[in-house]
Amino acid sequence: MTEGLRKWRFAGLVLLLFLALLLDLSAGSVRIPLREMVRIFFSSSGGNDTWRFIVEQIRLPKACAAVMAGCGLSVGGLQMQTLFRNPLADPGILGITAGASLGVAAVMLAGGSIATIYAIKELGVTGSWLITVAACTGAGLVMLLVLALSARLRDNVVMLIIGLMLGSVTLAITSIWQYFSNPQDVKEYLLWTFGSLGGVTGMQLFILAVMVLIGLAAAFLSSKMLDALLLGENYARSMGLTVRRARLVIICSTSLLAGSITAFCGPIGFIGLAVPHLARGFFNTASHRILMPACCLIGTILLLLCDSIAQWPGSQTVLPINIVTSLVGAPTVIFLLLRKKNINAYR
């Protein structure tokens, strides 16, 4: 692909991103005309105060959360697929997402009614600092365990297997808590597992942005390391790359992205799995210098579209975002596997 064509495709993705953002901001039970939307953004006064409140306080923070989650999960998935040379790897493959779920379960299922009243009824499922801190703690503990093991292991395949086993253990512990908890607590926990972009506002949105930006910065700086690892560890060592150090940087970056997004937004599946393949197919390249920004754009567009579908204009019912991403992402992955075009990059 020529450089000129690549630039035009990037420009097309930027345009699609703008359109997807407008669609997401206009979607909801309250229909807001496009003219009023423009007035809200470019004028500090005038217009309908109710519409202004809906856009500025509800829809815009939710769209910002979708942008950060789309970027973070897509880039995290790209890093994991390259590190393990596995086309079906995603940001949660090391058990970080399961660790966040375990932390939330420890509060919502083992904490009893006091935690439930404080975290759910007063502040909302995803809007509670208690839930967020618990998810961050669970993800952080699993991340530290993964880092400690990765420092001692040389084989990425063994690291991948250990990550899967850690995820299985944490999910098993969570299932035990669900089994012995009362139905109301289990119901509240299941609501959290559906994922939500609407509960991240104010200071939580700012903290999420900082954590995602740090993770993305580390990921972009590791582009050359990922290019070398894609050709195999022996080639990477011949190029002077310290594989163990590179693996630690990549795992830290992905863990920060996956852990923070899961903590604030709940589990969101298939974005990190499908988007890297879409980026490779759209730009026909394996260069991470191109794939990183491509994943950010495509992941954001896809998650904004999923959020628009979840709250279809005029609908009074909002579907959980994790359900919509699964309905959209699973057929996408099946289509990519049948084509087999993007899978060959790992062979």
N, C-alpha and C positions, 0 to 999 in steps of 0.2 A: 504494500500500500504506500502510495506516495505521500510526502509530507503535506502537500496541499489538500489532498482528499481527507487526510487525518484531521486537519484543522477544520475543514468544513463539517466533518462529523461531530467534532467537539462543539462547534457552533450550533449545530442542530440539537445536540443534547442540552445545551444551555437554554435554547428556546423552548424545548420540551419541559425543562425544569420550571421555567417561568409559567408556562401554561398549566402544568400540574399544580403549582403553588396557588394560582388563581382558582383552579377548580376546587382545591382542598379548602380554601378560605370561603368559597361560596357555598360549599356543601353543608347541609344541615337542615334542621326542621324549620328554621326561619330563613326565608329567601331574601337575600340582599342584592339589589340591582348592582350591576357592574359600575355604573356611574357613581353610586354611593360608595362603593368599595374604593374607587380612585380618590374620591373626596376625603375619605377617612384617612388614607395614607398620606395625602399631600396637603391636607388642611388641618390645622390644629383646632378649629372651631367650626360650628355650623353642622347641618345635617341632623340626622336622627340620632339622639343620644343613646337609645337602646341598641341600635345597630352598631354604633361606635363601641359600646361596651362589649357586645358580643364578639366583634372582630378583634379588638385590642386585648381583651382580658381572657377570652376563651379560645378562639380559633387561631390567632397568631401564635400564642405560646405552644399550642398543640402542633402547629405546622413546624415551628422551630425544633420541637422535640423529634418530629418525624425526620427532619433534615439531619440532625445529629445522629439519630439511630440508624438511618439509612446509610450514612457515610461510615460510621463506626463498624457496624455489622458486616458491611460489604468488604471493607479493607481487612477486617479481622479474618473473614473467611478466605480472602485471597492469600493472606500470610500463612494460614494453616494448611491450605491446599498445596502451597509451594514447599513449605517446610517438611511436610510428611509425604510429598509427592503422591497425594491421594485426592482424586477429583471429587470425592464425596465428603471431604472434611469441611467442618464449619467452625465458627468461633467457640461453640460449646463443646468441642470434641475433647478438651482437656479436663472437663468436669467443672469448669468455672461457673457456668450457668446453673448446673445442678447444685453447686455450693451455695449460690445465692438463694436458690429455692429452699435449701436446707435451713439457711439462716432465717428466712421468712417463716418457715414451718415451725422453727423453734419458738418464735414469738406468737404466731397466730394459733398454733395447735397446742403447744405446751404451756403457753403463757396464761391461758384461762380467759375468763370473761373480762377482767380488767384491761388486759392488753387489747382484746377485741373491741371493747367500747372505745378506748382511747384511739386506737389506730384506724379503726374502720368507720365507726359511726360519726366521730367528730371530724376526722381529717380525710376520710376517703381511703379506698384501698391502696392507691398508688401515691396519694398525696401526703402520707404520714411519714414524718421523720423517723419514727420508731421502726416502721417497716423498711425504710431505706437503709438505715444504719444496720439493721439485722441482715439485709441482703448483702450489703458491702462487706460486713464482717465474715459471712459465710463464704463469699467469693474470694475474699482476701486470704482466708485460712487455706482454702484449696489451692490458691495460686502459690502461696509460700511452700506448700507441700510439693507442688509440681516443680517449682524452681529448685528446691532442695534435691529432688530426685534427678532432675535434668543435669545438675552439676556433676552427678556421679555416673551418668549413663552416656555412652558414645553413640548408641544406635537409636536413630529416630523412630524406627519401627517399634522397638521396645517401649520408647517413650509414648508412642501413640497408644499402644495396648494398655500401658499403665494409666494413661489419661482416661481411657474408656472404662477401665475397672474402677477408678476413683469415682467417676460419674455414676456407675452402677451402684456402688456402695452408698453414696449420698442419697440417691433416689430410693434405695431400699430402706434406709433409715427414715426418710420422709414418709414412705408408704406405711411403715410401722406406726408412726405418729398419727397418720390419718386413720389407721385401723382402730386405734384406741381412743380417738377423739370423739367428741359429741358432734352430731350432724351439722349444727349451726356453724361451728368453727371450721369444719371441713368445707362447708359451702363457701365461707368467706375466703378460705385459702384457694379454692378452685377459681373463684372470681379473679384473684391475683394472677393465677397461672394463665388466664386468658390474655393478659397483656392490655395495656392502655397507654395512650399518648396524651390523654387529656388531664392527667393528674399532676403533670410536671409544670409548675408555675413558680414565679418569683425567684427566691434564693435557690431553690432546687434546680431550676432551669439554668441558673448561672453556674452552679457547681457542676452540673452535668456537662455544660459546654466546656468548662475548663478541663475536666477529666478527659473528654473526648478529644479536645484539641491536643492535649499532651500525648495521648495515644496515637493520634494521626501523625503528629510531628515525628514521633519515634518510628512510625511505619514508613513515612516518606523518606526518612534518612537511611532506612535499611533497604532501599530499593536495589542498590548494587549487590548487597549481600544476598538478597532473594534471587537475583539473576544468576549469581554464581551457584547457589544451592540448587537451582532448577536443573542444572547440568550434572548434579551429583556431588557428594561430599568430597570425593577424591579430587575432582576438578577444582572445587572451591579451595581445597588446601593447596593445590598447586598454584593457585592464584594469590596465595599468601593470606587467605581468609582463616581466621581462628573460628572454627565451626562451633565450638562450645560457646564462645562469647556471642556469636551471631544468634545462636539458638536462644540464649537467655534474653537478648534484646527483643527478639520476635515474640517470644512467649510473654514477656512483660507487657509489650505493647498490646497484644491481642487480649491478654487477661484484663488489662485496664479498660479496654474498649467493651469487651463482653460483660465484665463484671459491673461496670458503672451503668451501662444501658439496661441490663437486667434489673439492677437495683432500683432504678428510677422508673422504668417503663414496664417491668415485668418481662417474661420470656416472649421473644418475637422470633419465630422460626422461619427458615427457608430463605431469608434475605441473604445471609452470609453464605449460603450454599449455592444459590442459583446465580447471583449477580456476577461473581468472577467469571463464570462460563459465558454469560451474556457479553461481558466486556471483551473477553478474548475473541469471541466470534464476531463482534461488531467491528473491532479494530484489527483483527487478524494478526496479532502479535503476542509475544511472550515477554516483552520488555515491561518490567514493573514501573519504569519511569512513565510509561503511558497508561498502564493498567490501573495504577493507584488513583489518578484523577478520574479515569473512566469509571471505576467502581464507585467513587463518591457520587458522580453525577447519576449513573444508572440506578444505584441503590436508593438515592434520594427520590428520584422520579418514581420508582416502583413503589416505595413505601408511601409517598404522597397519594399515588393513585389507589393503593389499597385502603388508605384512610378515607379517601373520597367514597370508595365503594362501601366501606363500613358505615358511613353516615350519608347514605344516598340523599340528595336534595329532596326535601319535602317529607322525608321519612321521620317518624317519631321514635323509631327503634335504632339504636346504634349497635352494630355487631362488634364483638371483641376483635382487636386488630390481629391477634395471633391466629384466629380462625381464618380471616381473609387472606393473610399471607400464606397460610398453608394451602388454601384453595387455589391461589394463584401460583405459588412457588412449586408445588408438587408436579402439576402438569408441565411446567417449564423444565424442571429437572428431567422428567421422563423424556421430553422432546429432545433435550440435549444429549441424553444417553443414547437414544435411538440414532441420532445423527453421528455420534462418536467423533465428531470433528474436533471438539475441544478437549476430549479426554486424552488424545494422543500426546499432548504436551507433557504428560507425566510419565511417559514410557520411554 
